[in-house]
Amino acid sequence: MTAIGAPRTSSSSTHQRVRAAVVVPREFTNRPVFNRSAPMDTILDARGLRKRFGPILAVDGIDLTVAPGEVVGFLGPNGAGKSTTMKLVTGFLEPDAGSVSICGHDLRRAPLLAKRQLGYLPEGAPGYPDMTVREFLRFLADVRGLSGGALRERMDTVVEAVHLESVMHQSIETLSKGFRRRVGIAQALLHDPRLLILDEPTDGLDPNQKHEVRELVRSLAADKAVVLSTHILE
Ligand SMILES: Nc1ncnc2c1ncn2[C@@H]1O[C@H](COP(=O)(O)OP(=O)(O)OP(=O)(O)O)[C@@H](O)[C@H]1O
């Protein structure tokens, strides 16, 4: 994947900016990536990211900076390299070249500090199928180091934000796609991160659910930076 053109900006509110980074497979373009120097309040600063899988050059020199209040959308066809870029940005995969900094913390040198500021919804929103939603969220809150009153407060906040009240005692394997995706978003929000990376958050959802997730992302983005992807080009 390379990114083409300057990111487009549209103003949805005075505090929020939405940008679309159109991403295309390497063979379709020789145009340069967008390359800007990071301003002081940058939440995500990725430079020169490159990743090869054998003969496939999946990510070829991505530079990306995202500031608070910005929503950046990766738009590209299947196989363009959107998920791979997200895996590099979240530390799920090691890049062959390049660096990632989250809230000023270098992902390689200070992974815990960087990941503390990161919430990640992987593609397909994986969860532990036999856990109930409550067990799953409690487990992840525990992993994130939350306990006592802080844990209860964050659980209540995300359950309300994502509207999970009605399914808290249901096992994840019995949830509809829409609710499964919401649980994935809830776990990404639990520790109140500054950066949200959402891989295809609306994929497979019906139009109402898509609208809800988009509204949710919009409401969350006021004080966070959000990067999301979609292969739905229209
Ligand atoms: N672990 C891997 N091993 C080998 N090739 C891989 C691996 N992960 C991704 N690829 C390849 O890298 C390229 C980019 O894949 P990626 O999943 O990042 O694309 P994508 O834009 O997210 O696509 P989609 O919209 O289908 O999710 C594809 O050609 C894919 O086959």
The ligand as an SDF file (V2000), in Angstrom:
LIG
                    3D

 31 33  0  0  0  0  0  0  0  0999 V2000
    0.6190  -12.6800    7.0400 N   0  0  0  0  0  0  0  0  0  0  0  0
    0.6700  -12.4890    5.7070 C   0  0  0  0  0  0  0  0  0  0  0  0
    1.4130  -13.3130    4.9240 N   0  0  0  0  0  0  0  0  0  0  0  0
    1.4880  -13.1300    3.5980 C   0  0  0  0  0  0  0  0  0  0  0  0
    0.8460  -12.1560    2.9190 N   0  0  0  0  0  0  0  0  0  0  0  0
    0.0890  -11.3100    3.6420 C   0  0  0  0  0  0  0  0  0  0  0  0
   -0.0440  -11.4340    5.0710 C   0  0  0  0  0  0  0  0  0  0  0  0
   -0.8600  -10.4390    5.5020 N   0  0  0  0  0  0  0  0  0  0  0  0
   -1.2170   -9.7490    4.4050 C   0  0  0  0  0  0  0  0  0  0  0  0
   -0.6510  -10.2640    3.2910 N   0  0  0  0  0  0  0  0  0  0  0  0
   -0.8000   -9.7340    1.9210 C   0  0  0  0  0  0  0  0  0  0  0  0
   -0.4910   -8.3500    1.9510 O   0  0  0  0  0  0  0  0  0  0  0  0
   -1.3830   -7.6330    1.0850 C   0  0  0  0  0  0  0  0  0  0  0  0
   -2.1340   -6.5900    1.8980 C   0  0  0  0  0  0  0  0  0  0  0  0
   -3.0570   -7.2660    2.7660 O   0  0  0  0  0  0  0  0  0  0  0  0
   -3.9910   -6.4770    3.8030 P   0  0  0  0  0  0  0  0  0  0  0  0
   -4.7340   -7.5000    4.5950 O   0  0  0  0  0  0  0  0  0  0  0  0
   -3.1700   -5.4950    4.5470 O   0  0  0  0  0  0  0  0  0  0  0  0
   -4.9630   -5.6900    2.8160 O   0  0  0  0  0  0  0  0  0  0  0  0
   -6.2990   -4.9020    3.1460 P   0  0  0  0  0  0  0  0  0  0  0  0
   -6.2250   -3.6100    2.3890 O   0  0  0  0  0  0  0  0  0  0  0  0
   -6.5040   -4.8010    4.6060 O   0  0  0  0  0  0  0  0  0  0  0  0
   -7.4090   -5.8320    2.5090 O   0  0  0  0  0  0  0  0  0  0  0  0
   -8.9220   -6.1730    3.0140 P   0  0  0  0  0  0  0  0  0  0  0  0
   -9.7670   -4.9890    2.6180 O   0  0  0  0  0  0  0  0  0  0  0  0
   -9.2600   -7.3950    2.2220 O   0  0  0  0  0  0  0  0  0  0  0  0
   -8.8840   -6.4020    4.4780 O   0  0  0  0  0  0  0  0  0  0  0  0
   -2.2910   -8.6810    0.4390 C   0  0  0  0  0  0  0  0  0  0  0  0
   -1.7280   -9.0290   -0.8100 O   0  0  0  0  0  0  0  0  0  0  0  0
   -2.2290   -9.8560    1.4100 C   0  0  0  0  0  0  0  0  0  0  0  0
   -2.4350  -11.0790    0.7460 O   0  0  0  0  0  0  0  0  0  0  0  0
  1  2  1  0
  2  3  1  0
  2  7  2  0
  3  4  2  0
  4  5  1  0
  5  6  2  0
  6  7  1  0
  6 10  1  0
  7  8  1  0
  8  9  2  0
  9 10  1  0
 10 11  1  0
 11 12  1  0
 11 30  1  0
 12 13  1  0
 13 14  1  0
 13 28  1  0
 14 15  1  0
 15 16  1  0
 16 17  2  0
 16 18  1  0
 16 19  1  0
 19 20  1  0
 20 21  2  0
 20 22  1  0
 20 23  1  0
 23 24  1  0
 24 25  2  0
 24 26  1  0
 24 27  1  0
 28 29  1  0
 28 30  1  0
 30 31  1  0
M  END
$$$$
